[in-house]
């Protein structure tokens, strides 16, 4: 069996004895208090990591730190400077359009980041406050944040599961996993290993952090805590979401790209191509008006006013 940072890989596919042996746990005696303290220092507290609160104005300004946004700001400055020099239109339409793109990107990025932080806060509120564990052969109630891999937890009707755990005993146990898997009905639990790889909703010999026992009772050995739990993985993905998905996709200034999978050169090329299309579309009406003015100038330049009757409109040549 493979164990990484206290997290047992595919614990639902292993017999109970193998899981207990890999974690160095005893189903009857549990962990000793000294061992529990040592594992707490090694694996950390059983809670979702919380980042230091950032003031809203700093979160908004952070949206302008992206390389592509800086390039757009430079393009806006250049476009505005050219407009001041040439004065080919009443307003700097190109600079205004690029600036609108930048502001829209910043607003959408700020909203997306705020929603992700709210979602992580909601996940933290779902965590259990206390847990019933077996330590030193005795039942104890400890703060859920102090539960460690290898702890034997006792689950009864109405309890919130404090960590991801492999069931070792189950008496008509059912848990509500809607928040994790979307399953609207309580899930009946068993202890037999599952021979093939299945999704979370089909791992009926596992209980997961943040879910609640709706019926029956059982005993389980903790296999993952904190950010190693399934809830922790969701929280981690939510924190990364603003970096993976950029609102610039919606306005087609930059093609869909992921900074972690595409080289910087490709992102710059995408930006340049999208920006060229945008500027070309904005310049077309300006160029059309300029061409009309040039045509009119040529016509007047070649027009012979001496042959034109007084009061008659100039004829086209």
Backbone torsions as a table, in degrees:
resi	resn	phi	psi	omega
1	UNK	NA	146.3	-179.5
2	UNK	-106.0	134.2	177.3
3	UNK	-130.3	131.2	179.2
4	UNK	-130.6	117.9	179.3
5	UNK	54.1	35.3	178.5
6	UNK	83.7	-4.3	-178.8
7	UNK	-96.6	119.1	-178.8
8	UNK	-84.0	123.1	-179.3
9	UNK	-73.3	125.9	177.8
10	UNK	53.9	48.6	179.9
11	UNK	-62.0	-29.1	-178.3
12	UNK	-68.9	-16.7	-180.0
13	UNK	-94.3	-3.1	-175.7
14	UNK	-104.7	148.1	172.6
15	UNK	-63.0	156.0	-177.4
16	UNK	-57.6	-42.6	-177.3
17	UNK	-60.8	-38.4	180.0
18	UNK	-67.7	-40.1	179.6
19	UNK	-64.8	-44.8	179.0
20	UNK	-62.5	-41.2	-179.4
21	UNK	-66.3	-40.7	-179.9
22	UNK	-64.3	-32.7	-178.5
23	UNK	-92.0	-4.9	-178.5
24	UNK	63.6	39.3	-176.2
25	UNK	-114.3	157.2	177.3
26	UNK	-120.0	126.7	-174.2
27	UNK	-65.4	-28.4	-177.9
28	UNK	-94.9	-42.9	-175.1
29	UNK	-87.5	-31.3	-175.7
30	UNK	73.4	-159.2	177.1
31	UNK	-91.6	153.4	171.4
32	UNK	-78.6	161.2	179.6
33	UNK	-61.8	-38.4	-179.9
34	UNK	-65.7	-43.3	178.7
35	UNK	-64.8	-38.9	178.9
36	UNK	-63.3	-40.0	178.1
37	UNK	-66.3	-40.3	179.5
38	UNK	-64.5	-41.5	179.7
39	UNK	-70.4	-31.0	177.7
40	UNK	-64.6	-40.7	177.3
41	UNK	-68.2	-34.5	-177.2
42	UNK	-75.7	-45.0	-173.9
43	UNK	-98.0	-14.2	-179.3
44	UNK	88.0	172.8	-177.5
45	UNK	-72.5	150.3	-178.6
46	UNK	-85.3	75.4	179.6
47	UNK	-155.2	156.3	177.6
48	UNK	-75.4	133.2	-177.5
49	UNK	-64.8	137.5	178.8
50	UNK	-115.6	126.4	177.9
51	UNK	-81.6	155.0	179.4
52	UNK	-62.9	132.3	-178.8
53	UNK	-58.1	136.6	179.9
54	UNK	-110.0	130.9	178.4
55	UNK	-57.6	146.2	-178.3
56	UNK	-55.7	-39.0	-177.2
57	UNK	-66.4	-32.7	177.5
58	UNK	-72.5	-37.0	176.8
59	UNK	-63.5	-38.0	179.6
60	UNK	-68.5	-44.2	179.3
61	UNK	-65.4	-28.9	179.5
62	UNK	-64.5	-20.4	179.3
63	UNK	-68.8	-16.4	-178.1
64	UNK	-97.2	9.0	-178.0
65	UNK	-91.7	-7.4	179.5
66	UNK	-68.3	145.5	-177.9
67	UNK	-60.0	-42.7	-178.3
68	UNK	-66.7	-35.2	177.9
69	UNK	-67.1	-40.1	177.4
70	UNK	-62.2	-40.9	177.5
71	UNK	-63.0	-39.1	177.6
72	UNK	-65.4	-37.7	177.3
73	UNK	-64.7	-39.2	176.1
74	UNK	-64.0	-42.8	178.2
75	UNK	-62.4	-37.2	177.8
76	UNK	-63.4	-43.2	179.8
77	UNK	-63.9	-43.3	179.5
78	UNK	-63.8	-43.7	-179.5
79	UNK	-63.6	-40.8	178.5
80	UNK	-66.3	-39.0	178.5
81	UNK	-65.1	-41.4	177.4
82	UNK	-63.7	-37.8	178.4
83	UNK	-65.2	-41.2	178.2
84	UNK	-63.6	-32.0	-178.4
85	UNK	-80.1	-42.6	-174.0
86	UNK	-92.3	-34.2	-178.0
87	UNK	52.0	49.8	-177.6
88	UNK	-85.6	-8.6	179.7
89	UNK	-144.0	166.8	-179.2
90	UNK	-65.7	-36.1	-178.7
91	UNK	-133.7	156.4	177.7
92	UNK	-77.7	77.5	-173.4
93	UNK	-60.7	-39.5	-178.8
94	UNK	-63.5	-48.7	-179.8
95	UNK	-62.6	-39.1	179.6
96	UNK	-65.1	-40.0	-179.6
97	UNK	-66.0	-43.9	179.8
98	UNK	-65.7	-40.5	178.8
99	UNK	-63.8	-37.3	177.2
100	UNK	-63.4	-38.7	177.4
101	UNK	-62.0	-44.0	-178.8
102	UNK	-62.9	-46.5	-178.8
103	UNK	-65.8	-39.9	178.1
104	UNK	-62.8	-41.7	177.7
105	UNK	-61.8	-42.4	-178.3
106	UNK	-66.7	-42.4	-179.4
107	UNK	-64.9	-46.1	-179.0
108	UNK	-66.6	-38.8	177.5
109	UNK	-64.9	-39.5	178.4
110	UNK	-64.4	-44.8	180.0
111	UNK	-63.6	-42.7	-178.9
112	UNK	-64.2	-42.1	179.0
113	UNK	-65.2	-39.9	179.7
114	UNK	-64.5	-40.8	179.3
115	UNK	-65.9	-38.2	179.0
116	UNK	-64.3	-40.8	178.9
117	UNK	-65.8	-38.2	177.6
118	UNK	-65.8	-37.3	179.1
119	UNK	-66.2	-41.0	178.0
120	UNK	-64.1	-40.2	177.1
121	UNK	-61.8	-37.5	177.9
122	UNK	-65.3	-38.9	177.7
123	UNK	-64.7	-38.6	178.9
124	UNK	-63.5	-35.7	179.7
125	UNK	-69.2	-23.4	179.5
126	UNK	-76.2	-15.3	-176.6
127	UNK	-67.9	150.3	179.1
128	UNK	-71.9	150.8	177.9
129	UNK	-88.4	-39.1	-179.1
130	UNK	-133.8	161.4	179.1
131	UNK	-140.3	144.4	174.5
132	UNK	-96.5	120.0	-176.0
133	UNK	-128.1	163.7	172.9
134	UNK	-106.9	115.7	177.7
135	UNK	-133.7	128.7	-177.7
136	UNK	64.2	25.5	179.1
137	UNK	81.7	4.3	-178.9
138	UNK	-122.4	149.5	176.2
139	UNK	-77.6	130.8	179.7
140	UNK	-134.9	152.8	172.3
141	UNK	-108.1	118.8	-176.7
142	UNK	-126.5	158.5	173.5
143	UNK	-59.2	137.4	-177.5
144	UNK	-59.9	-28.4	179.9
145	UNK	-67.4	-14.7	-178.9
146	UNK	-100.9	6.0	175.2
147	UNK	-72.0	139.0	-176.1
148	UNK	-127.4	159.8	174.5
149	UNK	-56.7	133.7	-177.3
150	UNK	98.7	-13.0	175.6
151	UNK	-64.7	142.2	173.4
152	UNK	-95.9	115.3	-178.4
153	UNK	-105.0	146.4	177.6
154	UNK	-106.8	128.3	-175.6
155	UNK	-118.4	127.5	177.5
156	UNK	-128.1	165.8	-179.1
157	UNK	-54.6	129.8	-179.5
158	UNK	93.9	-12.0	-179.7
159	UNK	-77.1	148.5	169.3
160	UNK	-95.0	129.7	-177.6
161	UNK	-67.9	126.6	-174.8
162	UNK	-82.4	-19.2	-176.5
163	UNK	-160.4	167.5	174.4
164	UNK	-71.1	131.1	-174.4
165	UNK	-147.0	152.6	176.7
166	UNK	-96.6	124.7	-178.6
167	UNK	-68.1	137.1	174.3
168	UNK	-118.2	-16.5	172.5
169	UNK	-145.9	142.6	178.2
170	UNK	-149.2	126.2	175.6
171	UNK	-120.6	94.2	-179.3
172	UNK	53.1	32.4	-177.0
173	UNK	-73.4	134.4	174.8
174	UNK	-133.9	142.5	179.5
175	UNK	-129.7	150.1	176.6
176	UNK	-94.6	114.8	-175.2
177	UNK	-117.5	23.8	-176.7
178	UNK	-59.8	-38.7	-177.8
179	UNK	-66.4	-23.6	-175.9
180	UNK	-101.6	-45.1	-174.6
181	UNK	-110.6	-14.2	-176.7
182	UNK	86.6	-0.9	179.0
183	UNK	-71.7	119.8	-174.4
184	UNK	-78.1	-25.6	-177.8
185	UNK	-97.8	150.4	175.8
186	UNK	-58.7	146.6	-176.8
187	UNK	-104.4	125.7	176.7
188	UNK	-74.5	139.7	-175.1
189	UNK	-110.3	150.1	178.1
190	UNK	-138.1	179.8	-178.2
191	UNK	-118.5	-9.7	-177.2
192	UNK	-67.5	141.9	177.8
193	UNK	-68.1	153.0	178.2
194	UNK	-103.8	122.1	-170.8
195	UNK	-72.6	-28.5	-176.4
196	UNK	-114.1	163.0	-179.1
197	UNK	-75.2	130.8	-178.1
198	UNK	-135.8	168.3	178.8
199	UNK	-77.7	173.8	-177.3
200	UNK	-57.5	-41.7	-176.4
201	UNK	-65.0	-17.7	-178.1
202	UNK	-105.9	5.5	178.9
203	UNK	-89.0	77.3	-172.5
204	UNK	-78.9	0.7	174.1
205	UNK	-104.1	13.1	178.7
206	UNK	-120.7	150.2	168.8
207	UNK	-122.3	148.4	-170.7
208	UNK	-122.4	146.4	-179.9
209	UNK	-55.7	135.7	177.4
210	UNK	89.7	-13.7	176.2
211	UNK	-85.4	166.6	-174.4
212	UNK	-125.3	142.9	175.7
213	UNK	-81.4	123.9	-178.2
214	UNK	-102.5	-16.6	-178.1
215	UNK	-162.0	149.2	175.7
216	UNK	75.5	-165.3	178.6
217	UNK	-154.0	165.4	-178.7
218	UNK	-167.0	178.6	178.1
219	UNK	-133.0	141.3	-176.6
220	UNK	-146.9	156.9	176.0
221	UNK	-105.9	131.1	-176.3
222	UNK	-71.2	130.0	179.4
223	UNK	-113.7	-16.7	-179.7
224	UNK	-155.1	141.7	179.5
225	UNK	-132.7	164.9	174.0
226	UNK	58.0	-132.9	-177.5
227	UNK	-73.6	-7.2	176.9
228	UNK	-83.1	-11.6	178.8
229	UNK	-76.0	170.3	178.1
230	UNK	-65.0	-37.8	175.5
231	UNK	-64.0	-37.7	177.9
232	UNK	-64.5	-37.7	177.3
233	UNK	-64.7	-40.0	177.4
234	UNK	-62.8	-43.6	178.7
235	UNK	-61.6	-38.8	177.9
236	UNK	-64.4	-40.9	178.1
237	UNK	-66.5	-36.1	178.5
238	UNK	-65.1	-37.5	179.2
239	UNK	-68.2	-31.7	-178.9
240	UNK	-85.4	-13.3	-174.0
241	UNK	-54.7	-44.9	-179.4
242	UNK	-61.7	-27.0	-179.9
243	UNK	-81.7	-29.7	-176.5
244	UNK	-80.1	-36.0	-174.9
245	UNK	-116.7	122.5	-178.3
246	UNK	-110.2	137.9	179.4
247	UNK	-63.7	-13.4	178.8
248	UNK	-63.0	-19.7	177.3
249	UNK	-59.8	-38.1	-173.3
250	UNK	-68.1	-25.5	-175.5
251	UNK	-107.2	2.8	172.0
252	UNK	61.4	24.5	172.8
253	UNK	-77.2	-36.3	175.1
254	UNK	-126.1	134.3	178.7
255	UNK	-65.1	162.5	-179.5
256	UNK	-60.1	127.9	178.6
257	UNK	-154.6	155.8	177.1
258	UNK	-123.2	122.8	-173.7
259	UNK	-61.0	-24.3	-177.2
260	UNK	-84.6	-12.0	-177.0
261	UNK	-119.6	-14.3	-179.0
262	UNK	-117.4	138.7	178.4
263	UNK	-67.2	159.3	-177.8
264	UNK	-63.1	-32.9	-179.9
265	UNK	-62.0	-39.3	-179.8
266	UNK	-67.4	-38.4	179.3
267	UNK	-64.5	-41.4	178.8
268	UNK	-66.2	-38.3	178.2
269	UNK	-64.9	-40.5	177.2
270	UNK	-62.5	-42.6	178.7
271	UNK	-61.4	-46.8	-176.9
272	UNK	-62.5	-42.7	179.9
273	UNK	-64.6	-44.2	179.3
274	UNK	-64.9	-39.9	-179.7
275	UNK	-66.7	-38.5	178.5
276	UNK	-62.9	-41.4	177.7
277	UNK	-62.8	-41.5	-180.0
278	UNK	-64.3	-47.2	-179.2
279	UNK	-65.9	-36.5	178.7
280	UNK	-62.5	-42.7	-180.0
281	UNK	-65.5	-35.7	-179.6
282	UNK	-74.8	-29.5	-176.9
283	UNK	-82.6	-18.5	-175.8
284	UNK	-57.0	-49.7	179.0
285	UNK	-65.3	-32.5	178.9
286	UNK	-68.0	-44.6	179.0
287	UNK	-63.7	-35.5	179.6
288	UNK	-64.6	-43.0	178.2
289	UNK	-65.9	-37.1	179.0
290	UNK	-64.5	-42.1	-180.0
291	UNK	-65.2	-37.9	176.5
292	UNK	-62.0	-39.3	179.1
293	UNK	-66.9	-39.0	178.1
294	UNK	-65.9	-41.4	178.7
295	UNK	-62.3	-42.6	178.8
296	UNK	-64.4	-37.7	178.4
297	UNK	-64.6	-42.2	178.1
298	UNK	-63.4	-39.0	-178.9
299	UNK	-63.6	-43.5	179.4
300	UNK	-69.8	-30.0	-179.0
301	UNK	-67.6	-34.3	-178.3
302	UNK	-97.9	3.3	-177.5
303	UNK	-83.1	134.2	-179.7
304	UNK	-95.9	101.2	-176.5
305	UNK	-71.7	-21.4	-178.1
306	UNK	-69.1	-28.4	-178.5
307	UNK	-89.3	-4.3	-175.7
308	UNK	-89.5	124.4	178.6
309	UNK	-57.9	147.5	179.5
310	UNK	-64.6	132.4	178.6
311	UNK	84.3	-8.3	179.8
312	UNK	-88.9	145.0	178.5
313	UNK	-70.0	149.3	179.2
314	UNK	-63.6	138.0	179.5
315	UNK	-87.6	150.9	179.2
316	UNK	-81.5	137.8	178.6
317	UNK	-116.9	NA	NA
